[in-house]
């Protein structure tokens, strides 16, 4: 696809709402079953104590959020949780560790987790912070399907939220992961004080990667007491839906994930997001350390909307 420009993306974003949603739904239907939603489960395999100062995060050691640090989970415990997730209908299992980057001594344990989840017949995803080329290759050899590393926001606004690493560091890890042959999961967070232009710029950056991310999580900030962004103003729901629609239009082949913040969204807002092209969610009661709608609520919403879980794509 030709390179996207912020100017053109802004024109799309600011279309009359009905025109924007129609365009996004048209793109969505050309590439996906419009009534199938990918179901993923996220587990924190190492919680808290992170040396990064990300202003939105409950797991940063820089803020008094009250979260206690834990050690890396045992492999068998992770696999037991993965089995439960599969039984509940999840097809992708995502594992996250609160690290700046994994230490080499932890890689054997992480690799064993990937092998074990793959053996259950699920897609695997990891988010472990920054990766070197060697670490990326190790995860690729283990069969890791996806690596999540969000850019969070625009390059312009990035330093307002995070000071312990740069926007370029984020892109370097995405490049290392892609070069190793792992699919990329990268998105951002809305509601951190950024402008609409920042949101558009973030999506243009992702769309203009050498290969756009196969998965694009769009998170709505959950203000964490004690964090830098504890008192952030909530996102306007229509602006959030517009951002979902723009992500769908700019990245037609990507799964656009309605991610953190769903507990604060009405059913009607979620329905609009699905109509705008979101086709992936996290299921379960918890996202790392934050609340998430449980299976009962999601199941009831899916029945009301006539949605169904997306089947796992056959391995190529």
Buried (B, 14 or more C-beta within 10 A) or exposed (E): EEEBEBEBBBEBBEBEBEEBBBBBBEBBEEBBEBEBBBBBBBBBBBBBBBEBBBBBBBBBBBBEBEBEEEEBBEBEEBBEBBBEBBEEBBBBBBBBBBBBBBEEEBBEBBBBBBBBBBEEEBBBBBBBBBBBBEBBBBBBEBBBBBBBBBBBBBBBBBEBBBEEBEBEBBBBBBBBBBEBEBBBBBBBBBBBBBEBBBBBBBBBBBBBBEEBBBBBBBBBBBBBEEBBBEEBEEBEBEEBBBBBBBBBBBBBEBBBBBBBBBBBBEEEBBBBBBBBBBBBBBBBEBBBBBBBBEBEBBBEBBEEBEBBBBEBEEEE
